[in-house]
Amino acid sequence: MNNPVYIGLDASLDETSICIVDCDGKIVFETKVESNPDALHSALKGYVERAQRIGIKASSIGVWLARELLLRKLPVIVVEARHMRTSLSAMRNKTDKNDARGIAQMMRMAWFRAVHVKGVENQRFRTMLANRKLLKRKLVDLENHIRGSLRVHGLKVGAIGRHEFEARARELLDGADFVFERMIDSLLAVRNAVLEGYDRLHTMLLNAVAADPVCRRFMTVPGVGPVAALTYKVAIDDPHRFSRSRTVGAHFGLTPRRHQSGSSIDFTGRITKQGDMTAREALCEAAAAMLLRSRRGSALKGWGLKIAKKRSMLCAITAVARKLAAILHRMWVDGSVFDPGAGAVVTPTMRATLKALRTA
């Protein structure tokens, strides 16, 4: 029987360094090829049958290469970038060749943390959400800049809706200096283009959520809107990769850090903020909407408000967001809708309120 080998790939935009080691850690083969699935598959052709694990760092180019190599039936594992960086930091010199060697040794020792590779459809939805968020942020930046430019000359836009902003700005510019009007007009033209792209992406998002029964079930939770529902679904991708719903909050970095050493040091700190940042932000926004804006009562909302009274509203939002992560996962697995009486211990007063809500 042929000896097994372990392969490390250090992928960059143009080239990928390859290192192959045997079960004793001895380097069998090294090379550098173009960062292309066909070129990689051709370079590994003589070792495919013996390959036990092929490691590659989690990155935009790395996930694409891993997905293409998985389609070719190669045992590719995408390794978490933070864990890999810490492992490779012990090496004296930082080069692509040395990184590929370190990744190959990590595969041989099985000392790595694998990253789930999302499906193509959810990856496209993730790109759409990221693009929409970028355009929304640029819209806010442009509007704030225009407001500041007008305010210097005593022209105040005031509280106005997004689609009435341009009309209000042009109304203030009526009779202004020609050069100044042209300067603001150029910014308004850019803002119109950004707003058009944002509206188009937002419509695509709403259509995707309307056609997805899982997202529609998520939206039965008070505070969870289309953006939060789709963001959560895309971040999870496959609900069955979590054996317990309560671990989802930790996956998104919503659980406290713990530092323990010996018998004298043992304390918890702030939340870890590990995992998908966009999913964590979406869950916190949904929790804030439930606690501060939603008029629908639930055991979860009552539990969060009690935490806000004892600690702070930020603590309550974080705690409710962690609960939401678990509740949405359980709804997805069970195929159920949100139960207002679930998610927290129900007090007698809360039970009476929930009974009134159900009979109303």
C-alpha positions as CSV (number, residue, x, y, z in Angstrom):
1,M,0.0,0.0,0.0
2,N,1.3,3.5,-0.9
3,N,2.3,5.7,2.0
4,P,-0.2,8.5,2.7
5,V,0.7,12.1,2.1
6,Y,-0.5,15.5,3.4
7,I,-0.6,18.6,1.3
8,G,-0.4,22.3,2.2
9,L,-1.5,25.0,-0.2
10,D,-0.6,28.7,0.4
11,A,-2.8,30.6,-2.1
12,S,-2.3,34.1,-3.2
13,L,-3.9,36.1,-6.0
14,D,-1.5,35.0,-8.7
15,E,0.4,31.9,-7.5
16,T,-0.1,29.1,-5.0
17,S,2.8,27.4,-3.2
18,I,2.4,23.6,-2.7
19,C,4.2,21.4,-0.2
20,I,3.6,17.7,0.2
21,V,4.9,15.7,3.2
22,D,4.7,12.1,4.1
23,C,3.5,10.5,7.4
24,D,6.9,11.1,9.0
25,G,6.9,14.9,8.1
26,K,9.5,14.5,5.4
27,I,9.0,16.8,2.4
28,V,8.2,14.8,-0.7
29,F,7.4,17.5,-3.3
30,E,7.4,21.3,-3.5
31,T,6.4,23.6,-6.3
32,K,4.5,26.8,-7.1
33,V,1.8,27.0,-9.7
34,E,-0.9,29.5,-10.9
35,S,-3.8,30.0,-8.6
36,N,-6.2,28.1,-10.8
37,P,-8.1,24.9,-10.0
38,D,-7.0,23.2,-13.2
39,A,-3.3,24.0,-12.6
40,L,-3.5,22.8,-9.0
41,H,-5.2,19.6,-9.9
42,S,-2.6,19.0,-12.6
43,A,0.3,19.6,-10.1
44,L,-1.2,17.2,-7.6
45,K,-2.1,14.5,-10.1
46,G,0.5,12.0,-9.0
47,Y,-0.5,12.4,-5.3
48,V,-4.3,12.5,-5.4
49,E,-4.7,8.8,-4.6
50,R,-2.4,9.0,-1.6
51,A,-3.6,12.4,-0.3
52,Q,-5.2,12.2,3.2
53,R,-5.8,15.9,3.8
54,I,-5.2,19.0,1.7
55,G,-5.2,22.2,3.7
56,I,-5.8,25.8,2.5
57,K,-6.3,29.0,4.4
58,A,-9.7,30.6,4.6
59,S,-9.8,33.6,2.2
60,S,-11.7,34.8,-0.8
61,I,-9.4,33.0,-3.2
62,G,-8.9,30.0,-0.9
63,V,-12.6,29.3,-0.6
64,W,-13.0,29.4,-4.3
65,L,-10.1,27.1,-4.9
66,A,-11.3,24.7,-2.2
67,R,-14.8,24.6,-3.7
68,E,-13.5,23.8,-7.1
69,L,-11.1,21.1,-5.8
70,L,-13.9,19.5,-3.8
71,L,-15.9,19.1,-7.0
72,R,-12.9,17.1,-8.3
73,K,-13.2,14.8,-5.3
74,L,-10.1,16.0,-3.5
75,P,-10.0,15.9,0.4
76,V,-9.7,19.7,0.8
77,I,-10.0,21.3,4.2
78,V,-10.4,25.1,4.6
79,V,-8.6,26.1,7.8
80,E,-9.6,29.1,10.0
81,A,-7.3,32.0,9.2
82,R,-6.8,33.2,12.9
83,H,-5.9,29.7,14.0
84,M,-3.5,29.2,11.1
85,R,-1.8,32.5,11.6
86,T,-1.2,31.7,15.3
87,S,0.2,28.3,14.3
88,L,2.6,29.7,11.6
89,S,3.8,32.6,13.7
90,A,6.4,30.4,15.4
91,M,8.3,30.2,12.1
92,R,11.3,32.4,11.8
93,N,10.8,33.6,8.2
94,K,7.4,34.4,6.7
95,T,7.4,33.3,3.1
96,D,4.8,31.5,0.9
97,K,7.1,28.5,0.7
98,N,7.4,28.3,4.5
99,D,3.7,28.8,4.9
100,A,2.9,25.9,2.6
101,R,5.3,23.7,4.6
102,G,3.6,24.8,7.9
103,I,0.1,24.0,6.5
104,A,1.3,20.6,5.3
105,Q,2.6,19.8,8.8
106,M,-0.7,21.0,10.3
107,M,-2.6,18.6,8.1
108,R,-0.2,15.8,9.1
109,M,-0.7,16.4,12.8
110,A,-4.5,17.2,12.4
111,W,-3.9,20.4,14.4
112,F,-6.3,22.7,12.7
113,R,-9.8,24.2,12.9
114,A,-11.8,23.6,9.8
115,V,-14.1,26.3,8.3
116,H,-17.5,25.4,6.8
117,V,-17.5,26.1,3.0
118,K,-20.9,27.6,2.1
119,G,-22.9,26.6,-0.9
120,V,-22.8,28.6,-4.1
121,E,-26.3,30.0,-3.7
122,N,-25.7,31.2,-0.1
123,Q,-22.3,32.6,-1.1
124,R,-24.1,34.7,-3.7
125,F,-26.6,35.9,-1.2
126,R,-23.8,36.8,1.1
127,T,-22.2,38.9,-1.6
128,M,-25.5,40.6,-2.3
129,L,-25.9,41.5,1.5
130,A,-22.3,42.8,1.6
131,N,-22.8,44.9,-1.5
132,R,-26.1,46.3,-0.2
133,K,-24.5,47.2,3.1
134,L,-21.6,48.9,1.3
135,L,-24.0,51.1,-0.7
136,K,-26.0,51.9,2.3
137,R,-22.9,53.1,4.2
138,K,-21.8,55.2,1.2
139,L,-25.3,56.8,1.0
140,V,-25.1,57.8,4.6
141,D,-21.5,59.2,4.1
142,L,-22.7,61.2,1.0
143,E,-25.8,62.6,2.7
144,N,-23.8,63.6,5.8
145,H,-21.2,65.3,3.7
146,I,-23.8,67.2,1.7
147,R,-25.5,68.3,5.0
148,G,-22.3,69.6,6.4
149,S,-21.4,71.5,3.1
150,L,-24.8,73.2,3.2
151,R,-24.8,73.9,6.9
152,V,-21.6,76.0,6.6
153,H,-23.6,78.5,4.6
154,G,-26.6,78.4,6.9
155,L,-28.6,75.9,4.9
156,K,-30.2,73.2,7.0
157,V,-31.6,70.1,5.5
158,G,-33.3,68.9,8.7
159,A,-35.1,65.6,9.3
160,I,-36.0,64.3,5.9
161,G,-36.6,60.9,4.2
162,R,-34.1,59.4,2.0
163,H,-36.1,59.8,-1.2
164,E,-37.0,63.4,-0.4
165,F,-33.4,64.4,0.4
166,E,-32.5,65.6,-3.2
167,A,-35.6,67.7,-3.5
168,R,-34.9,69.4,-0.2
169,A,-31.2,70.0,-1.1
170,R,-32.2,71.6,-4.4
171,E,-34.8,73.7,-2.7
172,L,-32.1,75.1,-0.4
173,L,-29.7,75.7,-3.4
174,D,-32.3,77.9,-5.1
175,G,-30.6,81.2,-5.6
176,A,-27.3,80.1,-4.3
177,D,-23.9,80.9,-5.9
178,F,-23.5,79.1,-9.3
179,V,-20.1,77.5,-8.5
180,F,-21.4,76.3,-5.1
181,E,-24.6,74.9,-6.7
182,R,-22.5,73.0,-9.3
183,M,-20.4,71.5,-6.5
184,I,-23.4,70.2,-4.5
185,D,-25.0,69.0,-7.8
186,S,-22.1,66.8,-8.5
187,L,-22.5,65.1,-5.1
188,L,-26.2,64.7,-5.6
189,A,-25.6,63.0,-9.0
190,V,-23.3,60.5,-7.3
191,R,-25.8,60.0,-4.5
192,N,-28.6,59.3,-7.1
193,A,-26.5,56.6,-8.7
194,V,-25.7,55.0,-5.4
195,L,-29.3,55.2,-4.3
196,E,-30.5,53.5,-7.5
197,G,-28.0,50.6,-7.0
198,Y,-29.1,50.3,-3.3
199,D,-32.8,50.2,-4.2
200,R,-32.1,47.5,-6.8
201,L,-30.2,45.3,-4.3
202,H,-32.8,45.9,-1.6
203,T,-35.6,44.8,-4.0
204,M,-33.5,41.6,-4.8
205,L,-33.2,40.9,-1.1
206,L,-36.9,41.3,-0.5
207,N,-37.8,39.0,-3.4
208,A,-35.3,36.4,-2.1
209,V,-36.8,36.4,1.4
210,A,-40.3,36.3,0.0
211,A,-39.5,33.1,-1.9
212,D,-37.7,31.4,1.0
213,P,-40.0,29.6,3.5
214,V,-37.3,29.5,6.2
215,C,-36.8,33.2,6.1
216,R,-40.5,33.8,6.3
217,R,-40.6,31.6,9.5
218,F,-37.8,33.6,11.0
219,M,-39.7,36.8,10.5
220,T,-42.5,35.5,12.8
221,V,-40.1,36.5,15.6
222,P,-40.7,40.2,16.7
223,G,-37.8,42.3,15.6
224,V,-36.5,40.0,12.9
225,G,-36.9,41.6,9.5
226,P,-35.9,40.5,6.0
227,V,-32.2,41.6,6.3
228,A,-31.7,39.8,9.7
229,A,-33.5,36.7,8.5
230,L,-31.5,36.3,5.3
231,T,-28.2,37.2,7.0
232,Y,-28.8,34.5,9.6
233,K,-29.7,31.9,7.1
234,V,-26.7,32.6,4.9
235,A,-24.3,32.6,7.9
236,I,-25.6,29.2,9.1
237,D,-25.9,27.6,5.6
238,D,-26.5,24.1,7.0
239,P,-28.3,23.9,10.4
240,H,-27.4,20.3,10.9
241,R,-23.7,21.1,11.4
242,F,-24.7,22.3,14.9
243,S,-25.7,19.4,17.2
244,R,-27.1,21.8,19.8
245,S,-29.0,25.0,19.2
246,R,-27.5,26.7,22.2
247,T,-24.0,26.5,20.7
248,V,-24.9,28.8,17.8
249,G,-24.6,31.9,20.0
250,A,-21.0,31.0,20.8
251,H,-20.3,30.4,17.1
252,F,-21.2,34.0,16.4
253,G,-19.1,35.3,19.3
254,L,-22.0,36.2,21.6
255,T,-20.8,34.4,24.7
256,P,-18.4,35.8,27.4
257,R,-14.7,35.1,27.3
258,R,-13.3,33.0,30.1
259,H,-9.8,33.2,31.5
260,Q,-8.8,30.5,34.0
261,S,-5.5,29.5,35.3
262,G,-4.8,27.4,38.5
263,S,-7.1,28.0,41.5
264,S,-6.6,31.7,41.9
265,I,-7.5,33.1,38.4
266,D,-11.0,32.4,37.0
267,F,-13.0,35.2,35.5
268,T,-15.3,36.0,32.5
269,G,-15.0,39.1,30.4
270,R,-16.8,40.6,27.5
271,I,-18.2,38.6,24.6
272,T,-15.6,37.0,22.3
273,K,-16.8,38.6,19.1
274,Q,-15.6,35.6,17.1
275,G,-17.2,34.2,14.0
276,D,-19.4,36.0,11.4
277,M,-19.5,39.7,12.3
278,T,-22.4,40.5,9.9
279,A,-24.6,37.8,11.5
280,R,-23.7,39.0,15.0
281,E,-24.7,42.6,14.0
282,A,-27.9,41.4,12.5
283,L,-28.9,39.4,15.6
284,C,-28.1,42.4,17.8
285,E,-30.1,44.7,15.6
286,A,-33.1,42.3,15.8
287,A,-32.7,42.1,19.6
288,A,-32.7,45.9,19.8
289,A,-35.8,46.1,17.6
290,M,-37.6,43.6,19.8
291,L,-36.7,45.3,23.1
292,L,-37.1,49.0,21.9
293,R,-39.5,49.2,19.0
294,S,-41.7,46.1,18.8
295,R,-45.1,46.3,20.6
296,R,-45.6,42.5,20.5
297,G,-45.1,40.9,23.9
298,S,-43.2,37.7,24.5
299,A,-41.4,35.8,27.3
300,L,-38.1,36.6,25.6
301,K,-38.8,40.3,25.5
302,G,-39.8,40.3,29.2
303,W,-36.7,38.5,30.1
304,G,-34.5,41.0,28.2
305,L,-36.2,44.0,29.8
306,K,-35.6,42.5,33.2
307,I,-31.9,42.2,32.4
308,A,-31.9,45.9,31.1
309,K,-33.4,47.0,34.4
310,K,-30.8,45.2,36.5
311,R,-27.7,45.8,34.3
312,S,-28.0,47.9,31.1
313,M,-29.8,47.9,27.8
314,L,-26.6,46.9,25.9
315,C,-26.3,43.8,28.1
316,A,-29.9,43.0,27.5
317,I,-29.5,43.3,23.7
318,T,-26.5,41.0,23.7
319,A,-28.3,38.4,25.9
320,V,-31.4,38.5,23.7
321,A,-29.3,38.2,20.6
322,R,-27.7,35.1,21.9
323,K,-31.1,33.6,22.7
324,L,-32.3,34.6,19.2
325,A,-29.4,32.7,17.6
326,A,-30.5,29.5,19.4
327,I,-34.3,30.0,18.9
328,L,-33.9,30.7,15.1
329,H,-31.8,27.5,14.8
330,R,-34.4,25.4,16.6
331,M,-37.2,26.9,14.4
332,W,-35.2,26.0,11.3
333,V,-34.5,22.4,12.4
334,D,-38.1,21.8,13.7
335,G,-39.9,23.7,11.0
336,S,-41.9,25.6,13.6
337,V,-42.9,29.3,14.0
338,F,-42.0,31.5,16.9
339,D,-43.8,30.7,20.2
340,P,-44.2,33.9,22.3
341,G,-44.1,31.8,25.5
342,A,-40.8,30.1,24.7
343,G,-37.2,31.3,25.1
344,A,-37.3,32.3,28.8
345,V,-38.8,31.5,32.2
346,V,-42.4,32.7,32.2
347,T,-43.5,34.5,35.4
348,P,-47.2,34.6,36.5
349,T,-47.6,38.2,35.3
350,M,-46.0,37.4,32.0
351,R,-48.2,34.3,31.7
352,A,-51.3,36.4,32.1
353,T,-50.1,38.8,29.4
354,L,-49.3,36.0,27.0
355,K,-52.7,34.5,27.5
356,A,-54.3,37.8,26.7
357,L,-52.2,38.1,23.6
358,R,-53.2,34.7,22.3
359,T,-57.0,35.3,22.9
360,A,-56.9,38.8,21.4
